[in-house]
């Protein structure tokens, strides 16, 4: 980003898959989630120094936070996630980055707030 708060396209230096979830009822009656690639996008992916540990399903999970600036799309937390070479980032929030708008009422670039979870057995 430059001093005026506008995104420089050349800083979008990470190629990611934007994945979307679909759900179906499995043969045993449970819900089955499937993630498919909706688009390949360029982003300015930045990792935070923040990390915490939590437990999910009785397993220790390390949670890393990151953010990515991307060209505006209709991205929704819970419905979309990012895949960077097999590293999965859950989208926890979406924020506008600049005042300019590609479409009235929609910013040209948005910031995605991300969490990456790593299971560990230690």
C-alpha positions as protocol buffer text, in pm:
chain_id: "A"
residue {
  index: 1
  type: UNK
  ca { x: 0 y: 0 z: 0 }
}
residue {
  index: 2
  type: UNK
  ca { x: 124 y: 349 z: -68 }
}
residue {
  index: 3
  type: UNK
  ca { x: 103 y: 653 z: 160 }
}
residue {
  index: 4
  type: UNK
  ca { x: -239 y: 752 z: 26 }
}
residue {
  index: 5
  type: UNK
  ca { x: -386 y: 423 z: 145 }
}
residue {
  index: 6
  type: UNK
  ca { x: -422 y: 285 z: -207 }
}
residue {
  index: 7
  type: UNK
  ca { x: -312 y: -65 z: -297 }
}
residue {
  index: 8
  type: UNK
  ca { x: -28 y: -110 z: -545 }
}
residue {
  index: 9
  type: UNK
  ca { x: -116 y: -404 z: -770 }
}
residue {
  index: 10
  type: UNK
  ca { x: 252 y: -507 z: -788 }
}
residue {
  index: 11
  type: UNK
  ca { x: 240 y: -593 z: -417 }
}
residue {
  index: 12
  type: UNK
  ca { x: -12 y: -869 z: -485 }
}
residue {
  index: 13
  type: UNK
  ca { x: 266 y: -1128 z: -492 }
}
residue {
  index: 14
  type: UNK
  ca { x: 109 y: -1453 z: -368 }
}
residue {
  index: 15
  type: UNK
  ca { x: -102 y: -1677 z: -592 }
}
residue {
  index: 16
  type: UNK
  ca { x: -384 y: -1843 z: -396 }
}
residue {
  index: 17
  type: UNK
  ca { x: -687 y: -2058 z: -455 }
}
residue {
  index: 18
  type: UNK
  ca { x: -1015 y: -1910 z: -335 }
}
residue {
  index: 19
  type: UNK
  ca { x: -1222 y: -2211 z: -229 }
}
residue {
  index: 20
  type: UNK
  ca { x: -1596 y: -2231 z: -166 }
}
residue {
  index: 21
  type: UNK
  ca { x: -1775 y: -2488 z: 49 }
}
residue {
  index: 22
  type: UNK
  ca { x: -2074 y: -2694 z: -52 }
}
residue {
  index: 23
  type: UNK
  ca { x: -2265 y: -2924 z: 179 }
}
residue {
  index: 24
  type: UNK
  ca { x: -2462 y: -3239 z: 114 }
}
residue {
  index: 25
  type: UNK
  ca { x: -2626 y: -3511 z: 319 }
}
residue {
  index: 26
  type: UNK
  ca { x: -2408 y: -3823 z: 333 }
}
residue {
  index: 27
  type: UNK
  ca { x: -2527 y: -4182 z: 310 }
}
residue {
  index: 28
  type: UNK
  ca { x: -2541 y: -4206 z: 692 }
}
residue {
  index: 29
  type: UNK
  ca { x: -2749 y: -3887 z: 718 }
}
residue {
  index: 30
  type: UNK
  ca { x: -2467 y: -3659 z: 834 }
}
residue {
  index: 31
  type: UNK
  ca { x: -2352 y: -3340 z: 667 }
}
residue {
  index: 32
  type: UNK
  ca { x: -2056 y: -3371 z: 429 }
}
residue {
  index: 33
  type: UNK
  ca { x: -1854 y: -3056 z: 341 }
}
residue {
  index: 34
  type: UNK
  ca { x: -1667 y: -3035 z: 12 }
}
residue {
  index: 35
  type: UNK
  ca { x: -1428 y: -2751 z: -79 }
}
residue {
  index: 36
  type: UNK
  ca { x: -1378 y: -2666 z: -448 }
}
residue {
  index: 37
  type: UNK
  ca { x: -1172 y: -2395 z: -618 }
}
residue {
  index: 38
  type: UNK
  ca { x: -1388 y: -2098 z: -716 }
}
residue {
  index: 39
  type: UNK
  ca { x: -1104 y: -1882 z: -848 }
}
residue {
  index: 40
  type: UNK
  ca { x: -726 y: -1839 z: -853 }
}
residue {
  index: 41
  type: UNK
  ca { x: -635 y: -1496 z: -719 }
}
residue {
  index: 42
  type: UNK
  ca { x: -332 y: -1278 z: -645 }
}
residue {
  index: 43
  type: UNK
  ca { x: -296 y: -1144 z: -292 }
}
residue {
  index: 44
  type: UNK
  ca { x: -61 y: -958 z: -62 }
}
residue {
  index: 45
  type: UNK
  ca { x: -44 y: -1229 z: 208 }
}
residue {
  index: 46
  type: UNK
  ca { x: 109 y: -1117 z: 538 }
}
residue {
  index: 47
  type: UNK
  ca { x: 163 y: -1333 z: 842 }
}
residue {
  index: 48
  type: UNK
  ca { x: 118 y: -1196 z: 1192 }
}
residue {
  index: 49
  type: UNK
  ca { x: 347 y: -1271 z: 1483 }
}
residue {
  index: 50
  type: UNK
  ca { x: 34 y: -1365 z: 1680 }
}
residue {
  index: 51
  type: UNK
  ca { x: -7 y: -1733 z: 1763 }
}
residue {
  index: 52
  type: UNK
  ca { x: -217 y: -1916 z: 2017 }
}
residue {
  index: 53
  type: UNK
  ca { x: -296 y: -2275 z: 2104 }
}
residue {
  index: 54
  type: UNK
  ca { x: -642 y: -2420 z: 2151 }
}
residue {
  index: 55
  type: UNK
  ca { x: -810 y: -2759 z: 2161 }
}
residue {
  index: 56
  type: UNK
  ca { x: -1053 y: -2889 z: 1899 }
}
residue {
  index: 57
  type: UNK
  ca { x: -1195 y: -3242 z: 1920 }
}
residue {
  index: 58
  type: UNK
  ca { x: -949 y: -3321 z: 2202 }
}
residue {
  index: 59
  type: UNK
  ca { x: -647 y: -3229 z: 1986 }
}
residue {
  index: 60
  type: UNK
  ca { x: -406 y: -2941 z: 2042 }
}
residue {
  index: 61
  type: UNK
  ca { x: -427 y: -2687 z: 1759 }
}
residue {
  index: 62
  type: UNK
  ca { x: -187 y: -2398 z: 1692 }
}
residue {
  index: 63
  type: UNK
  ca { x: -363 y: -2098 z: 1540 }
}
residue {
  index: 64
  type: UNK
  ca { x: -166 y: -1847 z: 1332 }
}
residue {
  index: 65
  type: UNK
  ca { x: -322 y: -1520 z: 1220 }
}
residue {
  index: 66
  type: UNK
  ca { x: -259 y: -1356 z: 884 }
}
residue {
  index: 67
  type: UNK
  ca { x: -421 y: -1110 z: 648 }
}
residue {
  index: 68
  type: UNK
  ca { x: -445 y: -1089 z: 273 }
}
residue {
  index: 69
  type: UNK
  ca { x: -529 y: -793 z: 51 }
}
residue {
  index: 70
  type: UNK
  ca { x: -714 y: -902 z: -263 }
}
residue {
  index: 71
  type: UNK
  ca { x: -906 y: -741 z: -547 }
}
residue {
  index: 72
  type: UNK
  ca { x: -1268 y: -712 z: -443 }
}
residue {
  index: 73
  type: UNK
  ca { x: -1482 y: -1021 z: -484 }
}
residue {
  index: 74
  type: UNK
  ca { x: -1795 y: -1140 z: -311 }
}
residue {
  index: 75
  type: UNK
  ca { x: -1603 y: -1324 z: -35 }
}
residue {
  index: 76
  type: UNK
  ca { x: -1784 y: -1439 z: 276 }
}
residue {
  index: 77
  type: UNK
  ca { x: -1636 y: -1581 z: 599 }
}
residue {
  index: 78
  type: UNK
  ca { x: -1755 y: -1938 z: 657 }
}
residue {
  index: 79
  type: UNK
  ca { x: -1839 y: -1985 z: 289 }
}
residue {
  index: 80
  type: UNK
  ca { x: -1490 y: -1920 z: 147 }
}
residue {
  index: 81
  type: UNK
  ca { x: -1133 y: -2000 z: 248 }
}
residue {
  index: 82
  type: UNK
  ca { x: -786 y: -1953 z: 95 }
}
residue {
  index: 83
  type: UNK
  ca { x: -550 y: -2234 z: -4 }
}
residue {
  index: 84
  type: UNK
  ca { x: -180 y: -2152 z: -40 }
}
residue {
  index: 85
  type: UNK
  ca { x: -3 y: -2466 z: -160 }
}
residue {
  index: 86
  type: UNK
  ca { x: -197 y: -2684 z: 82 }
}
residue {
  index: 87
  type: UNK
  ca { x: -189 y: -2437 z: 373 }
}
residue {
  index: 88
  type: UNK
  ca { x: -553 y: -2362 z: 452 }
}
residue {
  index: 89
  type: UNK
  ca { x: -656 y: -2018 z: 580 }
}
residue {
  index: 90
  type: UNK
  ca { x: -1005 y: -1973 z: 723 }
}
residue {
  index: 91
  type: UNK
  ca { x: -1148 y: -1628 z: 653 }
}
residue {
  index: 92
  type: UNK
  ca { x: -1267 y: -1471 z: 979 }
}
residue {
  index: 93
  type: UNK
  ca { x: -1343 y: -1120 z: 855 }
}
residue {
  index: 94
  type: UNK
  ca { x: -1353 y: -886 z: 555 }
}
residue {
  index: 95
  type: UNK
  ca { x: -1261 y: -515 z: 567 }
}
residue {
  index: 96
  type: UNK
  ca { x: -1236 y: -242 z: 302 }
}
residue {
  index: 97
  type: UNK
  ca { x: -882 y: -122 z: 230 }
}
residue {
  index: 98
  type: UNK
  ca { x: -940 y: 198 z: 38 }
}
residue {
  index: 99
  type: UNK
  ca { x: -1207 y: 454 z: -38 }
}
residue {
  index: 100
  type: UNK
  ca { x: -1206 y: 410 z: -418 }
}
residue {
  index: 101
  type: UNK
  ca { x: -1482 y: 185 z: -544 }
}
residue {
  index: 102
  type: UNK
  ca { x: -1485 y: -46 z: -847 }
}
residue {
  index: 103
  type: UNK
  ca { x: -1862 y: -75 z: -826 }
}
residue {
  index: 104
  type: UNK
  ca { x: -2070 y: 179 z: -633 }
}
residue {
  index: 105
  type: UNK
  ca { x: -2088 y: 63 z: -273 }
}
residue {
  index: 106
  type: UNK
  ca { x: -1802 y: -188 z: -314 }
}
residue {
  index: 107
  type: UNK
  ca { x: -1431 y: -113 z: -252 }
}
residue {
  index: 108
  type: UNK
  ca { x: -1173 y: -206 z: -517 }
}
residue {
  index: 109
  type: UNK
  ca { x: -951 y: -392 z: -269 }
}
residue {
  index: 110
  type: UNK
  ca { x: -1045 y: -570 z: 51 }
}
residue {
  index: 111
  type: UNK
  ca { x: -849 y: -709 z: 346 }
}
residue {
  index: 112
  type: UNK
  ca { x: -925 y: -1065 z: 453 }
}
residue {
  index: 113
  type: UNK
  ca { x: -858 y: -1153 z: 816 }
}
residue {
  index: 114
  type: UNK
  ca { x: -729 y: -1510 z: 828 }
}
residue {
  index: 115
  type: UNK
  ca { x: -655 y: -1797 z: 1066 }
}
residue {
  index: 116
  type: UNK
  ca { x: -444 y: -2101 z: 983 }
}
residue {
  index: 117
  type: UNK
  ca { x: -478 y: -2400 z: 1213 }
}
residue {
  index: 118
  type: UNK
  ca { x: -204 y: -2661 z: 1255 }
}
residue {
  index: 119
  type: UNK
  ca { x: -274 y: -2984 z: 1441 }
}
residue {
  index: 120
  type: UNK
  ca { x: 7 y: -3107 z: 1661 }
}
residue {
  index: 121
  type: UNK
  ca { x: 36 y: -3411 z: 1878 }
}
residue {
  index: 122
  type: UNK
  ca { x: 273 y: -3254 z: 2130 }
}
